[in-house]
Amino acid sequence: MPAPGHVVGVVVYTNAARAAGTLTVNVTINGTVTGLTAILNGSSTTTTATRQAQNTSKYTIGQRIGVKITTPSSAAGVLSV
């Protein structure tokens, strides 16, 4: 990132309801999972959002923010994070 900051939330949306299993999205900083996670499951089948306190997942100049997606093989549709 060009400036330091904090990751405070993640939103996951898919255009097709989760058919089975659990889809998990973990936010990463420089490839390391931060603990900020959003999950699509039996209760949240197409959209979910998770928020955390500021200063929980800090990043510095030059670090990369990403996501690690774990999905069942039955997942269908387009996933937006």
N, CA, C and O atoms as CSV, one atom per row, in Angstrom:
chain,resi,resn,atom,element,x,y,z
A,1,MET,N,N,0.841,-1.170,0.000
A,1,MET,CA,C,0.000,0.000,0.000
A,1,MET,C,C,0.893,1.241,0.000
A,1,MET,O,O,2.005,1.207,0.528
A,2,PRO,N,N,0.412,2.328,-0.587
A,2,PRO,CA,C,1.213,3.539,-0.664
A,2,PRO,C,C,1.282,4.324,0.646
A,2,PRO,O,O,2.103,5.231,0.786
A,3,ALA,N,N,0.419,3.976,1.605
A,3,ALA,CA,C,0.417,4.665,2.896
A,3,ALA,C,C,0.028,3.667,3.984
A,3,ALA,O,O,-0.669,2.696,3.691
A,4,PRO,N,N,0.455,3.874,5.221
A,4,PRO,CA,C,0.079,2.952,6.288
A,4,PRO,C,C,-1.411,3.087,6.620
A,4,PRO,O,O,-2.034,4.111,6.339
A,5,GLY,N,N,-1.963,2.041,7.219
A,5,GLY,CA,C,-3.376,2.092,7.586
A,5,GLY,C,C,-3.821,0.849,8.329
A,5,GLY,O,O,-3.003,0.113,8.883
A,6,HIS,N,N,-5.124,0.622,8.336
A,6,HIS,CA,C,-5.738,-0.487,9.059
A,6,HIS,C,C,-6.784,-1.143,8.174
A,6,HIS,O,O,-7.495,-0.454,7.442
A,7,VAL,N,N,-6.886,-2.449,8.228
A,7,VAL,CA,C,-7.988,-3.156,7.590
A,7,VAL,C,C,-9.064,-3.306,8.658
A,7,VAL,O,O,-8.813,-3.885,9.715
A,8,VAL,N,N,-10.260,-2.789,8.391
A,8,VAL,CA,C,-11.309,-2.824,9.413
A,8,VAL,C,C,-12.514,-3.667,9.019
A,8,VAL,O,O,-13.387,-3.913,9.852
A,9,GLY,N,N,-12.581,-4.115,7.770
A,9,GLY,CA,C,-13.739,-4.915,7.396
A,9,GLY,C,C,-13.541,-5.666,6.100
A,9,GLY,O,O,-12.643,-5.371,5.311
A,10,VAL,N,N,-14.411,-6.655,5.903
A,10,VAL,CA,C,-14.429,-7.419,4.661
A,10,VAL,C,C,-15.893,-7.760,4.364
A,10,VAL,O,O,-16.662,-8.104,5.261
A,11,VAL,N,N,-16.257,-7.656,3.074
A,11,VAL,CA,C,-17.605,-7.992,2.619
A,11,VAL,C,C,-17.464,-9.024,1.510
A,11,VAL,O,O,-16.607,-8.894,0.635
A,12,VAL,N,N,-18.309,-10.048,1.550
A,12,VAL,CA,C,-18.299,-11.090,0.527
A,12,VAL,C,C,-19.692,-11.183,-0.073
A,12,VAL,O,O,-20.688,-11.204,0.650
A,13,TYR,N,N,-19.760,-11.239,-1.390
A,13,TYR,CA,C,-21.026,-11.369,-2.098
A,13,TYR,C,C,-20.863,-12.374,-3.221
A,13,TYR,O,O,-19.847,-12.367,-3.916
A,14,THR,N,N,-21.842,-13.232,-3.408
A,14,THR,CA,C,-21.862,-14.124,-4.555
A,14,THR,C,C,-23.246,-14.067,-5.189
A,14,THR,O,O,-24.244,-13.890,-4.491
A,15,ASN,N,N,-23.307,-14.217,-6.505
A,15,ASN,CA,C,-24.599,-14.112,-7.190
A,15,ASN,C,C,-25.367,-15.427,-7.195
A,15,ASN,O,O,-26.494,-15.479,-7.688
A,16,ALA,N,N,-24.773,-16.495,-6.654
A,16,ALA,CA,C,-25.461,-17.786,-6.543
A,16,ALA,C,C,-25.357,-18.249,-5.092
A,16,ALA,O,O,-24.277,-18.218,-4.502
A,17,ALA,N,N,-26.464,-18.673,-4.529
A,17,ALA,CA,C,-26.471,-19.102,-3.128
A,17,ALA,C,C,-25.542,-20.290,-2.917
A,17,ALA,O,O,-25.427,-21.170,-3.771
A,18,ARG,N,N,-24.891,-20.296,-1.780
A,18,ARG,CA,C,-24.022,-21.405,-1.410
A,18,ARG,C,C,-24.871,-22.665,-1.359
A,18,ARG,O,O,-25.908,-22.690,-0.697
A,19,ALA,N,N,-24.441,-23.707,-2.053
A,19,ALA,CA,C,-25.220,-24.943,-2.143
A,19,ALA,C,C,-24.898,-25.895,-0.988
A,19,ALA,O,O,-25.794,-26.551,-0.455
A,20,ALA,N,N,-23.647,-25.970,-0.609
A,20,ALA,CA,C,-23.231,-26.863,0.472
A,20,ALA,C,C,-21.880,-26.403,0.998
A,20,ALA,O,O,-21.145,-25.694,0.310
A,21,GLY,N,N,-21.563,-26.805,2.201
A,21,GLY,CA,C,-20.260,-26.470,2.772
A,21,GLY,C,C,-20.173,-25.017,3.197
A,21,GLY,O,O,-21.176,-24.305,3.243
A,22,THR,N,N,-18.979,-24.597,3.502
A,22,THR,CA,C,-18.717,-23.247,3.991
A,22,THR,C,C,-17.660,-22.591,3.122
A,22,THR,O,O,-16.628,-23.191,2.821
A,23,LEU,N,N,-17.925,-21.351,2.721
A,23,LEU,CA,C,-16.959,-20.558,1.972
A,23,LEU,C,C,-16.369,-19.551,2.950
A,23,LEU,O,O,-17.102,-18.784,3.575
A,24,THR,N,N,-15.051,-19.553,3.080
A,24,THR,CA,C,-14.371,-18.691,4.042
A,24,THR,C,C,-13.418,-17.747,3.316
A,24,THR,O,O,-12.656,-18.169,2.446
A,25,VAL,N,N,-13.468,-16.471,3.678
A,25,VAL,CA,C,-12.557,-15.472,3.140
A,25,VAL,C,C,-11.762,-14.900,4.303
A,25,VAL,O,O,-12.332,-14.312,5.222
A,26,ASN,N,N,-10.450,-15.072,4.263
A,26,ASN,CA,C,-9.543,-14.537,5.281
A,26,ASN,C,C,-8.759,-13.380,4.671
A,26,ASN,O,O,-8.177,-13.527,3.597
A,27,VAL,N,N,-8.738,-12.238,5.341
A,27,VAL,CA,C,-7.930,-11.103,4.894
A,27,VAL,C,C,-6.471,-11.389,5.243
A,27,VAL,O,O,-6.173,-11.900,6.323
A,28,THR,N,N,-5.564,-11.057,4.321
A,28,THR,CA,C,-4.134,-11.255,4.553
A,28,THR,C,C,-3.380,-9.932,4.413
A,28,THR,O,O,-3.790,-9.036,3.675
A,29,ILE,N,N,-2.282,-9.839,5.131
A,29,ILE,CA,C,-1.328,-8.742,4.960
A,29,ILE,C,C,0.012,-9.406,4.689
A,29,ILE,O,O,0.539,-10.146,5.520
A,30,ASN,N,N,0.557,-9.124,3.497
A,30,ASN,CA,C,1.796,-9.757,3.033
A,30,ASN,C,C,1.702,-11.279,3.081
A,30,ASN,O,O,2.684,-11.951,3.397
A,31,GLY,N,N,0.528,-11.824,2.771
A,31,GLY,CA,C,0.340,-13.262,2.706
A,31,GLY,C,C,0.033,-13.932,4.035
A,31,GLY,O,O,-0.201,-15.140,4.072
A,32,THR,N,N,0.029,-13.177,5.128
A,32,THR,CA,C,-0.248,-13.736,6.452
A,32,THR,C,C,-1.697,-13.445,6.828
A,32,THR,O,O,-2.138,-12.297,6.768
A,33,VAL,N,N,-2.437,-14.479,7.214
A,33,VAL,CA,C,-3.830,-14.318,7.619
A,33,VAL,C,C,-3.890,-13.446,8.869
A,33,VAL,O,O,-3.146,-13.660,9.826
A,34,THR,N,N,-4.792,-12.454,8.849
A,34,THR,CA,C,-4.888,-11.478,9.939
A,34,THR,C,C,-5.856,-11.882,11.041
A,34,THR,O,O,-5.755,-11.379,12.160
A,35,GLY,N,N,-6.780,-12.768,10.751
A,35,GLY,CA,C,-7.830,-13.110,11.706
A,35,GLY,C,C,-9.160,-12.477,11.342
A,35,GLY,O,O,-10.192,-12.851,11.900
A,36,LEU,N,N,-9.158,-11.522,10.415
A,36,LEU,CA,C,-10.398,-10.928,9.921
A,36,LEU,C,C,-10.970,-11.875,8.878
A,36,LEU,O,O,-10.366,-12.090,7.828
A,37,THR,N,N,-12.139,-12.441,9.169
A,37,THR,CA,C,-12.706,-13.510,8.347
A,37,THR,C,C,-14.179,-13.253,8.075
A,37,THR,O,O,-14.909,-12.799,8.957
A,38,ALA,N,N,-14.616,-13.542,6.856
A,38,ALA,CA,C,-16.033,-13.514,6.497
A,38,ALA,C,C,-16.404,-14.912,6.007
A,38,ALA,O,O,-15.635,-15.550,5.288
A,39,ILE,N,N,-17.592,-15.386,6.403
A,39,ILE,CA,C,-17.986,-16.767,6.108
A,39,ILE,C,C,-19.380,-16.806,5.497
A,39,ILE,O,O,-20.319,-16.210,6.025
A,40,LEU,N,N,-19.502,-17.518,4.374
A,40,LEU,CA,C,-20.810,-17.850,3.810
A,40,LEU,C,C,-21.109,-19.285,4.228
A,40,LEU,O,O,-20.290,-20.181,4.024
A,41,ASN,N,N,-22.293,-19.499,4.819
A,41,ASN,CA,C,-22.669,-20.830,5.289
A,41,ASN,C,C,-24.181,-20.984,5.221
A,41,ASN,O,O,-24.835,-20.292,4.442
A,42,GLY,N,N,-24.746,-21.878,6.022
A,42,GLY,CA,C,-26.181,-22.114,6.009
A,42,GLY,C,C,-27.004,-20.911,6.416
A,42,GLY,O,O,-28.151,-20.790,5.986
A,43,SER,N,N,-26.459,-20.003,7.241
A,43,SER,CA,C,-27.191,-18.809,7.668
A,43,SER,C,C,-27.016,-17.657,6.691
A,43,SER,O,O,-27.959,-16.908,6.437
A,44,SER,N,N,-25.826,-17.513,6.149
A,44,SER,CA,C,-25.511,-16.448,5.189
A,44,SER,C,C,-25.132,-17.120,3.884
A,44,SER,O,O,-23.990,-17.550,3.722
A,45,THR,N,N,-26.068,-17.221,2.947
A,45,THR,CA,C,-25.801,-18.009,1.744
A,45,THR,C,C,-25.303,-17.202,0.555
A,45,THR,O,O,-24.684,-17.772,-0.343
A,46,THR,N,N,-25.550,-15.882,0.516
A,46,THR,CA,C,-25.084,-15.092,-0.624
A,46,THR,C,C,-24.253,-13.875,-0.252
A,46,THR,O,O,-23.476,-13.397,-1.079
A,47,THR,N,N,-24.388,-13.358,0.961
A,47,THR,CA,C,-23.615,-12.176,1.340
A,47,THR,C,C,-23.327,-12.177,2.840
A,47,THR,O,O,-24.131,-12.647,3.646
A,48,THR,N,N,-22.177,-11.647,3.186
A,48,THR,CA,C,-21.804,-11.522,4.589
A,48,THR,C,C,-20.787,-10.392,4.735
A,48,THR,O,O,-20.053,-10.080,3.797
A,49,ALA,N,N,-20.753,-9.795,5.902
A,49,ALA,CA,C,-19.800,-8.722,6.182
A,49,ALA,C,C,-19.281,-8.884,7.606
A,49,ALA,O,O,-20.023,-9.263,8.512
A,50,THR,N,N,-18.006,-8.593,7.788
A,50,THR,CA,C,-17.389,-8.660,9.111
A,50,THR,C,C,-16.594,-7.379,9.326
A,50,THR,O,O,-15.921,-6.891,8.418
A,51,ARG,N,N,-16.679,-6.842,10.539
A,51,ARG,CA,C,-15.946,-5.625,10.885
A,51,ARG,C,C,-15.162,-5.882,12.161
A,51,ARG,O,O,-15.590,-6.655,13.017
A,52,GLN,N,N,-14.023,-5.235,12.283
A,52,GLN,CA,C,-13.218,-5.363,13.497
A,52,GLN,C,C,-12.741,-3.976,13.927
A,52,GLN,O,O,-12.840,-3.010,13.171
A,53,ALA,N,N,-12.230,-3.895,15.133
A,53,ALA,CA,C,-11.755,-2.621,15.673
A,53,ALA,C,C,-10.540,-2.112,14.899
A,53,ALA,O,O,-9.720,-2.894,14.416
A,54,GLN,N,N,-10.444,-0.794,14.791
A,54,GLN,CA,C,-9.268,-0.173,14.193
A,54,GLN,C,C,-8.043,-0.565,15.026
A,54,GLN,O,O,-8.170,-0.823,16.223
A,55,ASN,N,N,-6.888,-0.612,14.421
A,55,ASN,CA,C,-5.609,-0.995,15.037
A,55,ASN,C,C,-5.456,-2.499,15.220
A,55,ASN,O,O,-4.425,-2.946,15.723
A,56,THR,N,N,-6.454,-3.296,14.827
A,56,THR,CA,C,-6.341,-4.747,14.957
A,56,THR,C,C,-5.455,-5.319,13.856
A,56,THR,O,O,-4.580,-6.137,14.138
A,57,SER,N,N,-5.662,-4.909,12.616
A,57,SER,CA,C,-4.878,-5.393,11.473
A,57,SER,C,C,-4.220,-4.204,10.781
A,57,SER,O,O,-4.755,-3.669,9.809
A,58,LYS,N,N,-3.066,-3.796,11.282
A,58,LYS,CA,C,-2.334,-2.655,10.728
A,58,LYS,C,C,-1.449,-3.104,9.563
A,58,LYS,O,O,-0.964,-4.235,9.537
A,59,TYR,N,N,-1.252,-2.206,8.611
A,59,TYR,CA,C,-0.281,-2.434,7.553
A,59,TYR,C,C,0.578,-1.186,7.390
A,59,TYR,O,O,0.176,-0.083,7.759
A,60,THR,N,N,1.763,-1.382,6.831
A,60,THR,CA,C,2.702,-0.282,6.633
A,60,THR,C,C,2.908,-0.053,5.142
A,60,THR,O,O,2.423,-0.820,4.311
A,61,ILE,N,N,3.624,0.998,4.819
A,61,ILE,CA,C,3.919,1.325,3.422
A,61,ILE,C,C,4.608,0.125,2.768
A,61,ILE,O,O,5.554,-0.442,3.315
A,62,GLY,N,N,4.120,-0.241,1.603
A,62,GLY,CA,C,4.721,-1.321,0.827
A,62,GLY,C,C,4.141,-2.701,1.102
A,62,GLY,O,O,4.413,-3.629,0.340
A,63,GLN,N,N,3.357,-2.872,2.155
A,63,GLN,CA,C,2.762,-4.182,2.413
A,63,GLN,C,C,1.578,-4.417,1.477
A,63,GLN,O,O,0.928,-3.471,1.030
A,64,ARG,N,N,1.307,-5.693,1.187
A,64,ARG,CA,C,0.228,-6.079,0.286
A,64,ARG,C,C,-0.971,-6.588,1.089
A,64,ARG,O,O,-0.822,-7.386,2.014
A,65,ILE,N,N,-2.156,-6.113,0.719
A,65,ILE,CA,C,-3.402,-6.583,1.327
A,65,ILE,C,C,-4.035,-7.556,0.343
A,65,ILE,O,O,-4.105,-7.273,-0.853
A,66,GLY,N,N,-4.493,-8.690,0.834
A,66,GLY,CA,C,-5.107,-9.680,-0.037
A,66,GLY,C,C,-6.150,-10.484,0.702
A,66,GLY,O,O,-6.514,-10.165,1.833
A,67,VAL,N,N,-6.630,-11.536,0.050
A,67,VAL,CA,C,-7.572,-12.452,0.679
A,67,VAL,C,C,-7.184,-13.882,0.338
A,67,VAL,O,O,-6.633,-14.160,-0.727
A,68,LYS,N,N,-7.485,-14.778,1.262
A,68,LYS,CA,C,-7.329,-16.208,1.049
A,68,LYS,C,C,-8.737,-16.782,1.065
A,68,LYS,O,O,-9.443,-16.673,2.067
A,69,ILE,N,N,-9.153,-17.398,-0.051
A,69,ILE,CA,C,-10.502,-17.923,-0.170
A,69,ILE,C,C,-10.458,-19.444,-0.099
A,69,ILE,O,O,-9.734,-20.093,-0.854
A,70,THR,N,N,-11.236,-19.996,0.812
A,70,THR,CA,C,-11.382,-21.441,0.922
A,70,THR,C,C,-12.840,-21.743,0.605
A,70,THR,O,O,-13.742,-21.230,1.267
A,71,THR,N,N,-13.068,-22.569,-0.397
A,71,THR,CA,C,-14.419,-22.812,-0.870
A,71,THR,C,C,-14.656,-24.295,-1.131
A,71,THR,O,O,-13.733,-25.012,-1.516
A,72,PRO,N,N,-15.888,-24.758,-0.924
A,72,PRO,CA,C,-16.193,-26.141,-1.263
A,72,PRO,C,C,-16.195,-26.319,-2.776
A,72,PRO,O,O,-16.392,-25.354,-3.515
A,73,SER,N,N,-15.981,-27.519,-3.231
A,73,SER,CA,C,-15.957,-27.777,-4.671
A,73,SER,C,C,-17.315,-27.533,-5.313
A,73,SER,O,O,-17.403,-27.404,-6.534
A,74,SER,N,N,-18.378,-27.468,-4.511
A,74,SER,CA,C,-19.718,-27.263,-5.042
A,74,SER,C,C,-20.060,-25.787,-5.243
A,74,SER,O,O,-21.174,-25.467,-5.659
A,75,ALA,N,N,-19.131,-24.895,-4.960
A,75,ALA,CA,C,-19.409,-23.465,-5.094
A,75,ALA,C,C,-19.674,-23.103,-6.553
A,75,ALA,O,O,-19.010,-23.590,-7.468
A,76,ALA,N,N,-20.661,-22.237,-6.737
A,76,ALA,CA,C,-21.016,-21.799,-8.080
A,76,ALA,C,C,-21.233,-20.301,-8.061
A,76,ALA,O,O,-21.436,-19.710,-7.001
A,77,GLY,N,N,-21.190,-19.690,-9.224
A,77,GLY,CA,C,-21.484,-18.262,-9.322
A,77,GLY,C,C,-20.233,-17.421,-9.309
A,77,GLY,O,O,-19.116,-17.937,-9.352
A,78,VAL,N,N,-20.433,-16.111,-9.247
A,78,VAL,CA,C,-19.348,-15.139,-9.254
A,78,VAL,C,C,-19.178,-14.619,-7.831
A,78,VAL,O,O,-20.144,-14.185,-7.205
A,79,LEU,N,N,-17.966,-14.664,-7.330
A,79,LEU,CA,C,-17.666,-14.221,-5.973
A,79,LEU,C,C,-17.017,-12.848,-6.021
A,79,LEU,O,O,-16.067,-12.632,-6.773
A,80,SER,N,N,-17.527,-11.919,-5.220
A,80,SER,CA,C,-16.939,-10.579,-5.101
A,80,SER,C,C,-16.507,-10.381,-3.661
A,80,SER,O,O,-17.263,-10.674,-2.734
A,81,VAL,N,N,-15.284,-9.881,-3.469
A,81,VAL,CA,C,-14.759,-9.631,-2.125
A,81,VAL,C,C,-14.408,-8.165,-2.020
A,81,VAL,O,O,-13.944,-7.715,-0.973
